[in-house]
Each structure stands twice: as structure tokens, then as C-alpha cells.
Amino acid sequence: MGDAEGFLGLSVALTGYDRASLWSTGCVPAYRKQLDAVAGPALADRLDHIGGMLGALPPGPAVDALIREEVLSDADLGPLARSLIQLWYLGQWTPMPQDWIDRNGAKREDTARIVSTRAYREGLVWDAIGAHPMGAKPQGFGAWAEEPPSETVR
Amino acid sequence: MSEMHYDAVIVGAGISGALIAKQLAAKGRNVLILEAGADGGAEASTYRSYVDAYHLTEVKVPNSPYPANPSAPSPSVLDVGPIAPGRPDTAGYFVQNGPNPFRSNYTRVTGGTMMHWLGTCLRMQPNDFRTRSAYGQGVDWPLSYDDLAPWYERAEWEIGVSGDKSENEFGGIHFSKDYDFPMEPIPKSFSDRWFEEGVRGMEVALPNGETKTLSVSTTPQGRNSTPRKGSYKVGGEKQPPYGAAGATGAYAFQGQRCEGNSSCVPICPIQAKYNALKTLSQALRQKGRVEIRSQSVVSKIETDGATGRVTGVVYKRYEFPGAPAWEMKRVTADAYVLATNAIENAKLALASGLCPTSGQLGRNLMDHPYVMVWGRAPRPVGPFRGPGSTASFPDFRDGGFRTKKAAVRLELANWGWNFAANAPYSDVARLVEGEYLFGPELRARLRDEVQHQVRIGIMPEQLPSALNRVSVNPAYRDSLGEPRPVLDYAVDAYSRAGVLQGMDICQQIFQRLGIENRSTYDPNDPGYVSEAGRGFVYFGAGHNAGTHRIGASRHDSVTDLDGRSWDHDNLWLVGCGAMPTIATSNPTLTMTALVLKAAAGLERALEGKS
């Protein structure tokens, strides 16, 4: 395993959140470890390589095309990518489908679970929906009476 | 063989037991509380571990934060399955005979089920105390709204209720002129106000000819806002300005105003919401001596055959949850109080052969069979912020229609489709696994889908029925050899008809506000029932009530007005089990009022003795 550049490039493209947002969750090492453990060395290398290419591209149609062609529609990489998105958004790993397991083997780490209390609190979904994680990062007394935050996405 | 003799032994360290302990100890009494659950909550580290467990649990249900305890098991809403006729569902702690599953739970832990209540503190309406006289349904209470009003006031000040009198004077509810809630109201959510604006002046014509004008009322809540400055008369007695109760133990610096953690159920991370640990810690500071003995499962209430008086309590003390052995112990007192919850109280009393005269012990089990209606609003409404519910439509909590169908409270929810459809988890899964979205598009769609989520909960009253009951059967026991509760339960046509009327009203509201209805009810769900050809799914509200009702006569009730057993002179049964009917209000406040009344009666009885 080298540095996290490939993993970050992939994660930024898949989540729609920039590198600073992802780093600041403190979850990069844990999520990378989780992904690599389930993927195994060969698939992890492929994802790393694609992630490196994605990281070098400006956001836009080229990124989208690369993701759809090389990752999401790939029988081995697609399920991993979809689980990685959900890991980032929910802090929770989604196990591989059976046909993936038939091809790549069962992995001990491939279980449905919330990775850590930090992972729960840092789930991107709460920011995406304009709220905060339930039971953490409260917005303050009466915040719920305010107009919902703007729908603009950076 | 006996240990120290107490003025009172209380079974259960939840809100009821804690309040009675506090009241008695204020008079200098020596009180022992026996708690079946593991020691917990009062230590900051334990409370923090509850919050962590909630964050780490994939399926976040009310009991998620509280560790499973094989020595004192609790029912879980996840245990509920379909029930085949003649074949009880024994998968969980309950043994469920059906025909419908009882879907509510409770928590056997120090602090009790109040650890995960929502905090709703509604009073019952005057007609709720006399549904037999007014509508020919249910039973009349042995007391009126006006009789209970001073106790409601005391209960609101004990719990620390934030509320607004003017928005809660409906259906005959009235407040004393020189009384007010101890704290300013919790602000309505943005979506509450959006509904309020949208339905302004809207009239709903009911099939029986009644017409109701809709209103949105702020809900009185047991969570801290800002204490009112003035001094008020509470239960007729002048009180100094209210001082809010913060958190307990090493967390005492917290627990101030609600910060909007949006997790009241199953746990408030900062204890801004009232929980019974607060009252327990107050009880320990009174002049009398209060001792809490946890990991102590009461096994038998012993009585004298000749006098009927309780002579002692036998309990099993286990060293740690799941311990393979336990120690049998016995304590004695002048007075004994069962303060567990409607189901455990009835179970323990039945297993001990208590209260036989009326035949009502264990019967009349009630809940609010909770039905949800949800949809997509035409604009973002800011869900997943603040307390779970801050307002409701109170207009159908009473009316002439109650001769035929249940009254309902329509509760506005603040957490989108969380309870209804497991949002936002299900939204992420659907968009990623079903629509193959990623990146900025995924982010934008999540915002769009979730921001528009609205939901209304329908809480119908359930009539007392002798057939809905708790019983014990020697064939079903837990790991300590204690009986598991056996439940017979049905949601009858009266409640179902009320739900259907409530669903129709919700659809009219949706039509008026341009909300797309997205409610779906899975016929395979264990809570799926139908009425008049229309199906829906009910859930439990956690409002277990009715199993040892108060009454005016020993022939149709288990205890007198003060919770004192008709059959056992020195035994009190308190909690939601005391309620003859459940009406449409969450029962905690009414229960608390009754508990405070019972505590006063109990103190009088102890004085008479000494």
C-alpha cells in the first residue's frame, strides 16, 4: 500500500465531497483499510490506479464517464464502489452481493457494521441532507425552527 | 433471615419508583429501591457508553443504547413477528398469543423506560375521564379532570415541562390562572409552522356531521428550554421560580437547554430531556435514606393469608448480567410499592397470587397502536433537526364521533421518514444501489429527497378489554426462572375505525398543502391489519397501560384512587398500569400525576401507622 492518493481520488469522485472534507472526517485510514481488506490486493490495485487517474481530472463529464465505464459497471469493482459510497455516507459497510463473493471469495471483514462511533458521526449523509447526525453535532437550541439551509451544492 | 426493615420497599427504579422514593425521603422515610436491571446511567461513563452503543447499532430502535441483559431481559420491538393461530410467538422475551402482536417495549435498567421516552407531556381532556358516561365506551375514571388538575401541575413541575398554556387549552383542558408550566415552550419546528400556515382556517367535515377547524398546538415537553422567571402556584401552593434540573453525576454541567441532538428516542446525549435518573439523584439528597439496589430481580411478594397484608419481598440478586447463579434475599417494610411498568407489575403480582378480588389484574392492557402517514412536501421543510415531535393537531382528541370510533391525536413528526421508512439510510441505499448515483448528483438528490419528507403519526385511543391481558404460565420462564409475560392482544374495530378516520384527515391535509402521499403498508408486516377493506400497519407507541387500574370499587378495579391495593392493605401498585383508559395523550404525565397522588396517600398511611 502506498499513500492514500488513489483512495482519495476515488472517494472524491464517488462521494461528491472534496479532499479536505473527506480528510477532516478522520476516517480515511479506517475506510481505506476496510475497502482494501474486502477487495484483496488485485482489485485494490485496480481501484487505486483508477483513483489516481480520477484525482488528476477536473470534475465533470470525463470523471463521470470514467467512473461509469471502469468502476460502476465492472462486476468486480462496481459492488466495491457502491459499498464505499455507502461507507462514506453512513459510516457503515454494505456486504458484497453473492455473485461477487462467488467470484472473489468471502472475506472476514465483509460484514454489515458501523465501523466506529466516529464513522457514524462523520457520515456524509447528514451534511448532504442539510441536517446533523442524530445524537451528535447538535445545531443549538431552536435551530429546528429556522428555515432549512440552502440547497446549493458546491 | 431478614435484612434491615424499611419504611417502604419500592420495586423498580424508573420514574414512578424514583418519585415515590423522593417524596417519602423528603419526609425522612427510609426507602429501599430494588431494580432488576444492571446498575447504570448514573455514572457518566455508563451514560456515555449508552450513547456510543446507540451510534454503533445498525438498527436504531428504542432499546439500542441499553445493553441486553440475560438476567433481566427486556422486550425488543425487533422480536415482533407474525402469530399463527394457536401457536404463540416466543421468539423474544414476550410470549405473544395474539391475535395481533403487542409491538411496544420497555427497558429494565436503572432509570427505566424513561431513558428512551420522547418527552411528550400532554394532559388528558375532561371527557377522557368519562368516556362511558359521555360516549358509552370504555370506563369512567373514579376522578375527574378537575380532581387531577392539581396533580398535573405538580407532575409538570417535577418533570420540568416546557409548554404554552394558551396553545393547550383545547377540548376542555384548562389551567389555573396563577399557574404556568415551569419553562417556556420548546419552539415549533419549521415544518410545524409550515403545516400551521397551510391549514389555517381549514375545516374538516367528519362523516358523523361534526365539523372541526384544524389547529396546530405546541406540545408540552419534558425537556429543558428556559425556566419561567415568575413564581407560580403549583397544586395550590406558591412555589419559588423554577430551577431546571441538569444532568446527573459527573455530567451535571450538562443537561441545560435542549441543543437539538435529534435523538430523544432512544437517548438524549446531554440529558436535556427529563429522565428518571434526575429524580433518583434528587431522592438520594433528601433527609431520609434512599438505597438503590440494582441487579435485584423481585421474585415473590409474600402475603399473610389471614390479613392479606404483605409480609416481605423475596428477590434474586445476580452478580453481573448473565451470571449463572444468584443469591436469594428477602426484605421487609411497612409498605410495599410495585413500580416497574404495566406489564412487569402485573406479571409479578400475578406470579405472587396477589389482588384476586376484582379479576382485573393483568387485564385491560392498552397501548396506542401507532399508524403513520407520510409524503413529499412541495418545498424543503428542514427535517432531522430538533426533538422528534414539537406539535400536533389536537382537534380530533375528542368529539361526538367517539360513540363509534376512536379519538386520535395527529402528531407532526420532525425526523422525516426515519420511523416510517428508515430514512435517511434507505434513501442512500436506494439511490446508490438502485439508481447508481454517485458524486455531486447523489449529494443533490439526497438533499432533495430528504428535505421534502413529512410525516404525521396517528395515535388512536384503545379501549380497555378483559381479553387484552398479561398472564403467567409456568411453561415460560427466563434464565433466572422468573415468568416471562404472556400477552393476549388485539387492536379492535373501534381503534381501527379511528385510525381510518385519522388517515382520511391526513389525506385532506396533504391535498390542501400539495403533499404527495408516499405511505405504503406491507401486508406481510406483522402489524398489518385492515378495517372496512382498507389496510394499514400499526406499531407500538411504548405506552403500556391499564393492567392494574384504579377505581371506586374493589369489584371492578385493582387499587383505590391512590394506587393502594384493595386486597392488600400495605401494597401499592403505581405506573401506567393504573390508568383505566388511555385516551389520546402519551401517558407519562397522567401517570406521574397519579404517582404523586399515590405518594401522598402512602405517606399518610405511614403516618397513620406511626
Interface residues (C-beta under 8 A of the other chain):
Chain A: A13 L14 T15 G16 Y17 P59 V63 D64 I67 L72 A81 R82 I85 Q86 Y89 L90 Q92 T94 A112 R113 I114 S116 T117 Y120 R121 L124 V125 W126 A128 I129 G130 A131 H132 M134 G135 A136 P138 Q139 G140 F141 G142 A143 W144 A145 E146 E147 P148 P149 E151 V153
Chain B: V51 D52 Y54 H55 L56 T57 E58 K60 P187 K188 S189 F190 R193 S225 R257 C258 E259 G260 N261 S262 S263 I267 P269 I270 P380 V381 G382 P383 F384 R385 G386 P387 T390 N414 W415 N418 P424 Y425 D427 V428 A429 V432 E433 Y436 F438 G439 P440 E441 L442 R443 A444 L446 R447 D448 V450 Q451
